[in-house]
Amino acid sequence: MTEETTHFGFQEVPEGEKAGRVRGVFGSVASKYDVMNDAMSFGIHRIWKDAMMDWLAPRPGQRLLDVAGGTGDISFRFLKRAGRGHATVLDLTEPMLIEGRKRAEAEQMAGSLDWVVGDAMALPFEDNTFDVYTISFGIRNVTRPQEALNEAFRVLKPGGRLMVLEFSQIPNDLMQWAYDLYSFNIIPRMGQVIAGDRDSYQYLVESIRKFPDQETFLGMVRSAGFGNAKYRNLSMGIACLHSGWKI
């Protein structure tokens, strides 16, 4: 029986290989990841993450699971907004979690944070555990995104909230062309200069192009069981926020 394939950027690879390759990408860029995010997006990723928190409206005492949480950006924002609560940062790549633990916020919030190495498609948690599930610029790197959404539904408590922040498609051909020109020509070069790693950033650019558009992904959120599912475009669709509830 032949193994199913999936895309790793523009390459087709066996499904069993993708997680290891993704781990390699993020292990390679972990120490420069936050710096590169600022450079690639001109700092706009911070505005997108703040928009995510505005829509999410964290409340005191909530338990967050931040999947593909990397260096903790979303968890730190969530805990600051909530005032008190608990965040579990889960990532496939241990070097990303190690970088997150080094951040100043991690020391201030140590009692409210857990750092867990794990797979979005097989979460090491009981059913009905968390109030909020977030995944920020991570779901396009998952081998089977639908399985990750199904797992999100499983571990959320009834009444729990899903929020996905991901790069998406610009609904204007000319603007998409200009954005592609920037992405494919400039971002891998930045990766070379800042992180000493062109190939990883070439993959990241390609992975954005392979990700489903807004309506297709909305259908996937609904297929996982989420109700009142909606999305909001950010920066004209360069990024998109998807929200759903376990009703």
C-alpha positions as CSV (number, residue, x, y, z in Angstrom):
1,M,0.0,0.0,0.0
2,T,1.5,3.4,-1.0
3,E,1.7,6.1,1.6
4,E,-0.4,9.2,1.3
5,T,1.5,12.3,0.2
6,T,1.1,15.9,1.3
7,H,2.8,19.1,0.4
8,F,5.9,20.5,2.0
9,G,5.9,24.0,0.4
10,F,5.7,23.2,-3.3
11,Q,7.1,19.7,-2.9
12,E,5.0,16.5,-2.6
13,V,6.4,14.4,0.3
14,P,5.1,11.3,2.1
15,E,2.8,12.2,4.9
16,G,5.1,10.5,7.4
17,E,8.0,12.9,6.5
18,K,6.3,16.2,6.9
19,A,6.4,16.6,10.6
20,G,10.1,15.9,10.7
21,R,10.8,18.4,8.0
22,V,8.7,21.1,9.7
23,R,10.6,20.3,12.9
24,G,13.8,20.8,11.0
25,V,12.6,24.2,9.6
26,F,11.6,25.6,13.0
27,G,14.6,24.1,14.9
28,S,16.8,25.8,12.4
29,V,15.2,29.3,12.7
30,A,14.2,29.2,16.4
31,S,16.8,31.6,17.8
32,K,15.9,34.2,15.1
33,Y,12.2,33.5,14.7
34,D,10.9,36.6,16.6
35,V,13.3,38.9,14.8
36,M,12.4,37.5,11.4
37,N,8.7,37.9,12.1
38,D,9.2,41.6,12.7
39,A,11.4,42.0,9.6
40,M,9.1,40.0,7.2
41,S,5.9,41.7,8.2
42,F,7.4,45.2,9.1
43,G,6.1,44.5,12.6
44,I,2.5,44.1,11.4
45,H,2.2,40.6,12.9
46,R,2.0,42.4,16.3
47,I,-1.1,44.3,15.1
48,W,-2.6,41.1,13.8
49,K,-2.0,39.3,17.1
50,D,-3.5,42.3,19.0
51,A,-6.6,42.0,16.7
52,M,-6.8,38.4,17.6
53,M,-6.8,39.3,21.3
54,D,-9.4,42.0,20.8
55,W,-11.8,39.5,19.2
56,L,-10.9,36.8,21.7
57,A,-11.4,39.0,24.7
58,P,-9.6,36.8,27.3
59,R,-11.3,36.6,30.7
60,P,-9.8,36.1,34.1
61,G,-9.3,32.5,35.1
62,Q,-9.5,31.0,31.6
63,R,-7.3,28.1,30.5
64,L,-5.7,28.5,27.1
65,L,-4.1,25.9,24.9
66,D,-1.8,27.6,22.4
67,V,-0.9,25.0,19.7
68,A,2.2,25.6,17.6
69,G,2.7,28.2,20.2
70,G,6.5,28.4,19.6
71,T,8.1,31.2,21.6
72,G,4.9,32.0,23.5
73,D,3.8,35.3,21.7
74,I,0.1,34.5,21.9
75,S,0.2,33.0,25.4
76,F,2.0,36.0,26.8
77,R,-0.6,38.4,25.2
78,F,-3.5,36.2,26.4
79,L,-2.3,36.1,30.1
80,K,-1.7,39.9,30.1
81,R,-5.2,40.5,28.8
82,A,-6.8,38.0,31.1
83,G,-5.1,39.3,34.2
84,R,-5.0,35.8,35.7
85,G,-5.3,32.4,34.0
86,H,-3.2,29.6,32.7
87,A,-1.6,29.0,29.3
88,T,-0.2,25.8,27.9
89,V,2.2,26.3,25.0
90,L,2.4,23.2,22.8
91,D,4.8,22.9,19.9
92,L,6.3,20.1,17.8
93,T,9.7,21.8,17.9
94,E,11.5,21.8,21.3
95,P,14.0,24.6,20.3
96,M,11.1,27.0,19.8
97,L,9.8,26.3,23.3
98,I,13.3,26.7,24.7
99,E,13.5,30.2,23.1
100,G,10.1,31.0,24.5
101,R,11.2,30.1,28.1
102,K,14.2,32.5,27.7
103,R,11.9,35.5,27.2
104,A,11.5,38.0,30.0
105,E,7.7,37.5,30.1
106,A,8.2,33.8,30.7
107,E,10.0,34.4,34.0
108,Q,7.3,36.9,35.2
109,M,4.5,34.4,34.3
110,A,6.2,31.1,35.1
111,G,3.5,30.0,37.5
112,S,0.8,30.5,34.8
113,L,2.6,28.7,31.9
114,D,3.3,25.2,30.8
115,W,5.6,24.3,27.8
116,V,4.8,21.0,26.1
117,V,6.3,19.2,23.2
118,G,3.4,17.7,21.2
119,D,1.6,17.1,18.0
120,A,-1.5,19.1,17.0
121,M,-3.0,16.0,15.4
122,A,-2.8,13.9,18.7
123,L,-3.0,16.3,21.6
124,P,-1.8,14.8,24.9
125,F,-4.8,16.2,26.9
126,E,-8.2,14.9,28.1
127,D,-11.4,15.8,26.4
128,N,-13.1,19.1,27.6
129,T,-10.0,20.5,29.3
130,F,-9.5,24.1,27.9
131,D,-11.6,27.2,27.6
132,V,-9.7,28.6,24.6
133,Y,-7.7,27.0,21.8
134,T,-5.4,29.2,19.6
135,I,-3.1,28.4,16.8
136,S,-1.2,31.3,15.2
137,F,0.6,30.8,11.9
138,G,0.9,27.1,12.6
139,I,-2.0,25.2,11.1
140,R,-0.6,25.4,7.6
141,N,2.4,23.4,8.8
142,V,0.3,20.6,10.2
143,T,0.3,17.4,8.0
144,R,-3.5,17.1,8.2
145,P,-5.1,20.4,9.3
146,Q,-8.6,18.8,9.6
147,E,-7.3,16.4,12.2
148,A,-5.9,19.3,14.2
149,L,-9.2,21.1,14.1
150,N,-11.0,17.9,15.2
151,E,-8.5,17.6,18.1
152,A,-9.2,21.3,19.0
153,F,-12.9,20.5,19.3
154,R,-12.2,17.5,21.5
155,V,-10.0,19.2,24.1
156,L,-12.2,22.3,24.4
157,K,-14.8,22.5,27.1
158,P,-18.4,22.9,26.0
159,G,-18.7,26.7,25.3
160,G,-15.0,26.8,24.5
161,R,-13.6,29.0,21.8
162,L,-11.3,28.2,18.8
163,M,-9.3,31.0,17.2
164,V,-7.0,30.5,14.2
165,L,-4.7,33.2,12.9
166,E,-3.1,32.3,9.6
167,F,-1.8,33.8,6.3
168,S,-4.5,33.7,3.7
169,Q,-5.4,34.8,0.2
170,I,-5.9,38.4,-1.0
171,P,-9.1,38.6,-3.0
172,N,-7.5,41.0,-5.5
173,D,-5.4,39.6,-8.3
174,L,-3.1,42.6,-8.7
175,M,-2.4,42.9,-5.0
176,Q,-1.8,39.2,-4.7
177,W,0.7,39.4,-7.6
178,A,2.5,42.3,-5.8
179,Y,2.5,40.4,-2.5
180,D,3.8,37.2,-4.2
181,L,6.6,39.3,-5.8
182,Y,7.6,40.5,-2.3
183,S,7.2,37.1,-0.7
184,F,9.2,35.0,-3.1
185,N,11.9,37.5,-3.9
186,I,12.5,39.3,-0.6
187,I,11.6,37.0,2.3
188,P,14.0,34.1,1.5
189,R,16.8,36.7,1.1
190,M,15.9,38.2,4.5
191,G,16.0,34.6,5.9
192,Q,19.5,34.2,4.6
193,V,20.7,37.6,6.0
194,I,19.0,37.5,9.4
195,A,18.7,33.8,10.2
196,G,21.4,32.4,7.9
197,D,18.7,30.1,6.4
198,R,17.2,30.8,3.0
199,D,15.6,27.4,2.5
200,S,13.4,27.5,5.6
201,Y,11.9,30.8,4.6
202,Q,11.4,29.6,1.0
203,Y,9.4,26.8,2.5
204,L,7.4,29.2,4.7
205,V,6.5,31.4,1.7
206,E,5.5,28.3,-0.4
207,S,3.4,26.9,2.5
208,I,1.3,30.1,2.6
209,R,0.4,29.7,-1.1
210,K,-0.6,26.1,-0.5
211,F,-3.0,26.9,2.3
212,P,-6.8,26.8,1.6
213,D,-8.6,30.1,1.0
214,Q,-10.8,31.7,3.6
215,E,-14.1,30.1,2.6
216,T,-12.5,26.6,2.2
217,F,-10.9,26.8,5.7
218,L,-14.2,28.1,7.2
219,G,-15.8,24.9,5.9
220,M,-13.1,22.8,7.6
221,V,-13.7,24.6,10.9
222,R,-17.5,23.8,10.6
223,S,-16.7,20.2,9.7
224,A,-14.8,19.8,13.0
225,G,-18.1,20.6,14.7
226,F,-17.6,24.3,15.6
227,G,-20.7,26.5,15.6
228,N,-21.0,30.3,14.9
229,A,-17.9,30.0,12.8
230,K,-16.8,33.2,11.1
231,Y,-13.7,34.9,9.8
232,R,-12.2,38.4,9.5
233,N,-9.6,39.4,7.0
234,L,-6.6,41.3,8.2
235,S,-4.6,43.6,6.0
236,M,-6.9,42.9,3.1
237,G,-6.6,39.1,3.4
238,I,-2.8,38.8,3.8
239,A,-3.8,37.2,7.1
240,C,-7.1,36.0,8.4
241,L,-8.7,35.2,11.8
242,H,-11.1,32.3,12.0
243,S,-13.3,31.9,15.1
244,G,-15.6,29.1,16.2
245,W,-17.3,27.8,19.3
246,K,-17.9,24.4,20.8
247,I,-21.6,24.8,21.3
